[in-house]
């Protein structure tokens, strides 16, 4: 893994580049984190997915949104619109750094919303999208966090993370566009297909569904502070991207 700082001077981001091993496929894969404690729980799984993809000849890039992880900023700087801006910058960074011809994006939970929006904005650059247990409406994320679904008077705490009034307001109004380019392939990777029965209609085409019983890697596994690594699901995603 190669640490990378990228973005703008006023919005400096941190990422980890995992170069392809063996025969390079000239395809890059960008991994988009979930929000808050879900990102912490899923860290092992996303790292494992990066290794799996790199071993199959794909260049992989993971990054921290502004105000999260090792990127600049703090909790109050986190916004949904900023996430999407950061994801677009990460696509550009991966393409330039690895000189890849095609780019895929894997978005986990709320990261799937950022992935979908970025793919819709960049149809010439993104040709595959994996929506992994996606949160495609911000109100669903707010409900799971026990947060209000309207703008708060001030910052609120949600599972150890501070959310600004602007972030709450953006999430309350957020719904993924799901308007992909004509050549973009879509995989919805879920453990319960019933929860996403209407997704094909939302995408305007028949999305491929990978339904596998697997642990929810963004949920704490016992007292370890991290989620279990869903090996079968990671293998299925990697197979589809190859």
Steps between C-alpha positions, in 0.01 A plus 500: 500500500623847411379801705383789284400858575283657231225752438531877540697713743179591677368144486792264546404132505681182599485177305662157470597371158537124458670433163395207286711189542603268221339572166339846514149528362518877443185537707480693822259447788406773745360395841259738676464481879179501702427766761624532858531188711396287201823605330705388800325161514541443125867595481627140502256395229590786267870437552445131424305589187781729386753218539276254318449735208869594478596131490273461198680775308287803588633829637310599814460830681342560842468845653364696794240768432581850616448527875541124551787262569841639406370767263498864605198654673285380788154358562322832450653530151335179379223555245334271250570737213863500615506119493394503137758767414769294675397186313531682168848620596592145601392371157727756337787413733471128433483546124804725496704305753444152354448603135194278482263500203185402687377575851261312727360622830395288798288687753408346836188624683489882474812476286272342238311828471826686434602231250168520314507878480860502377426240232203707383718809472789321327349253252808499276735411783300257714375186328417275797342571837452267797232610745585294806218492755419851378343785691342689212279732701655716770196470727575129537849578632365764738240258636763233567713757681205616707552851362226749413377503141496879488763767548614521860557823690862402555743209470370161615682186615439170322685190624807694600510726196387861478266596217459861392155648433593523133581128479170409667313728260679354196434142607134574567463612138737250338391235254740344253451610139571151360526637147801308373662526159370269227801270523528491879445161659345483847531235769292515817672285766265424789427245768122547469365550149154597625632827639596611148217358290426836335856588407475378139221747435697781662802436278289490184644162412540158652783522750686179572432373851752304707316363802717317749442425864790680659585686818436872498856624509399849616348362823720427803606136517476398868733725701769539237402851391480384138270307272559148378659473155241356255739292291236358265359845424845644435576214262172557315567873459855434383380239250246743355756780466736272313 
